Amino acid sequence: MSRSVRPSWRRIWLRLHLWLGLTIGLVAALLGLTGAALVLKEPWLRLELGAMADPADPAAMPLAPDLQVKAAEAIATAPRRLVSVAAPGSGPMPVAAVLALLTEPADNGGPRFVVGTIDPATGAVLGIRPFDDLAFARLLDLHRALLGGRTGAGLVAAVGMVLCLSLVSGAYLWWPGRVGDRPRPGFWRRRLLPSFRGPWHRQARVMHATAGIWLLLPLAVLAVTGTLLARPDLIGGGRRAPLPVAALPVPGGSCEAVPDAAAAVRLGLQAADSGRFLGVMMAGPGWVVTTTAGTVMVDAGCGSVRGMPGGPDLHAVMNGVHGRLMLGWPGQVVVFLAGLALPGFYVTGLVTWLRRRRR
């Protein structure tokens, strides 16, 4: 191909960026909108849960952790089965009450999750609701798997990988070409803070490029972590096998079965010594008790206590990075803006492309 006909690298990247946007742009915009909405999960869930979220007297002295778990077990009557119990403020839902997660048979024959809240001071049940009945649960499923189960989760992972490539191509197109041996004074300021004067279609094009370069890094982080969360098998699913730890004292000298989660919590807190109780979860043949001092596994058949291996839980780390960039509320603000930017990129990019086709 002659040099005059051969397409330039910039034209190749432009076509790649265009077709990536046309291919995944709409799905990425949907994921961005739902992700921005999920950033507001705390006020949303508190509004949706109502009286279930708060105890009657938040200042009252709480019960011992095992008694709180005992109260949660009281609502796990057949056919419900207790899965986990979280201390106030320590669970996946922002409530000031003890949070219990249970399963029960669904109409289709499979299990469905149920959430219950318990007053930490009195042990009274504040409310019980099927998790799937919450609008928040449907939004979460839409964001994680497009309401499509494993197939939808695989599609979300694919969109995340393609979005990374789209960000790379957009950064290449934004980067200026040759402007002489030395840029003119104020060149980079005009590139990073351009003027939005002119007709609306020029403003849309400038906004597309400027917002993309300012949000390039957080969008790339969200795309990578979103891909890993949609495909947890790539990071081992966040599960870690328990390992014996000789430094942990084993309560009692005889082998006695652990009858329930409350007894497992008592043993786990004795083994963890000074740690504050965070939660307990059923795991295979026993219970995993989490405290601020560490995590232990209590065998249900013998009552033996084993320490869980140290080091970060990769799945929890990915969740923290994806939700707030591990930066607290400032990170949440950036994630919210990045989520809203994705539908903005789709609209402004589509407008620019359609106008050029018309011309």
C-alpha positions, 0 to 999 in steps of 0.5 A, spaced: 500 500 500 502 506 498 504 511 503 499 516 501 493 511 501 496 507 508 492 509 514 495 513 519 496 510 526 491 515 529 486 514 524 487 506 526 486 508 533 480 513 532 476 507 528 478 502 534 475 507 539 469 508 535 467 501 534 469 499 541 464 505 543 459 503 539 459 496 541 460 496 549 458 503 550 450 502 551 452 497 556 458 501 559 453 506 560 448 502 564 453 499 568 456 506 570 449 509 572 447 503 576 454 503 579 453 511 581 446 509 584 450 504 588 455 509 591 448 512 595 447 505 598 447 507 605 441 512 605 438 508 600 438 502 604 436 506 610 430 509 607 428 502 604 429 498 610 425 503 615 425 501 622 429 495 621 435 499 620 435 502 627 434 499 634 429 503 639 435 506 643 441 506 640 445 508 646 442 502 650 448 497 653 448 492 648 448 484 650 454 480 649 456 478 642 453 470 643 447 473 646 446 477 640 447 471 635 443 467 640 437 472 638 439 471 631 438 464 631 431 464 634 429 467 627 432 461 623 426 456 624 425 451 619 425 451 613 430 457 614 437 456 615 442 461 618 448 463 614 451 469 618 450 474 623 454 481 623 455 486 629 452 492 628 455 497 623 460 491 621 455 487 616 454 488 608 448 493 609 449 500 613 444 498 619 445 500 627 442 493 628 445 486 628 444 483 621 442 476 620 443 473 613 438 466 612 436 462 606 429 459 605 426 455 600 424 459 594 418 457 589 423 455 584 426 450 588 432 453 589 434 457 596 433 465 597 436 470 601 432 473 607 435 478 612 433 480 619 435 485 624 435 484 631 436 490 637 443 489 640 440 491 647 434 487 647 434 481 642 428 483 639 427 482 632 426 489 628 424 486 622 425 480 617 425 481 609 427 477 603 433 480 600 430 479 593 424 484 594 429 490 596 429 494 590 437 495 592 438 487 591 435 488 584 439 494 582 445 490 585 444 484 580 443 488 574 450 492 576 454 485 577 450 480 572 445 484 568 440 480 571 443 474 567 446 470 572 453 467 570 452 469 563 451 476 565 457 476 570 461 474 564 458 479 559 460 484 565 467 482 565 468 482 558 465 489 558 470 491 563 476 488 559 474 492 553 473 498 557 480 498 559 482 498 551 477 504 550 480 508 555 487 506 552 485 508 545 482 515 548 488 517 551 492 516 545 487 520 541 487 525 546 495 526 547 497 531 542 501 530 536 507 534 534 506 541 535 513 543 534 520 542 538 517 546 544 510 547 546 507 554 546 506 557 553 500 555 556 499 549 551 498 544 557 493 548 560 489 549 554 489 541 553 487 540 560 482 546 561 480 547 555 474 553 553 467 550 552 465 556 548 462 555 541 457 551 538 454 545 542 457 540 538 464 542 539 462 543 547 460 536 547 466 533 543 471 537 548 467 535 554 468 528 552 475 528 551 476 533 557 472 528 562 475 522 559 483 524 561 481 527 568 477 521 570 482 516 566 485 513 572 479 512 576 475 509 570 481 504 569 481 502 576 474 501 576 474 497 570 479 492 572 476 491 579 469 490 576 472 485 571 475 481 577 469 482 581 465 479 576 469 473 575 472 472 582 475 465 580 480 470 577 482 472 584 480 465 588 473 467 590 476 470 596 476 464 600 482 462 604 483 455 607 484 455 615 491 453 618 492 451 625 496 456 629 499 454 635 499 461 639 491 460 639 489 457 646 484 452 645 478 452 650 477 446 654 481 440 653 476 435 651 473 434 644 465 437 645 461 438 639 459 446 638 451 446 638 450 453 635 453 459 632 452 462 639 457 457 642 462 458 636 462 465 638 464 464 645 469 459 643 472 464 638 472 470 642 476 466 648 481 464 642 482 471 639 483 474 646 482 481 646 478 482 639 472 485 638 466 481 635 465 483 628 461 477 625 460 469 625 459 465 618 457 458 617 463 455 613 462 447 611 463 443 618 464 449 622 463 457 624 468 462 622 468 467 627 471 474 625 474 479 630 478 485 630 484 481 633 483 476 627 479 470 624 478 463 627 474 457 625 471 453 630 469 446 628 462 444 629 464 437 631 469 437 636 470 445 638 477 445 636 479 452 634 484 454 628 486 461 626 485 463 619 491 465 615 493 472 615 494 477 609 489 481 605 482 478 603 483 479 595 475 479 594 474 484 600 480 488 597 477 489 590 470 491 593 473 496 597 477 499 591 471 498 587 466 502 591 471 507 594 478 507 591 480 505 598 479 513 600 473 513 604 468 518 602 472 522 597 473 516 593 466 515 593 465 522 590 470 520 585 467 513 583 460 517 583 462 522 578 466 516 574 459 512 574 455 518 571 461 520 566 460 513 562 453 515 560 456 522 558 461 519 554 456 514 550 452 520 549 457 525 547 461 520 543 455 518 539 453 525 538 460 527 535 460 521 530 453 522 528 454 529 526 461 527 522 457 522 518 452 527 516 457 532 514 
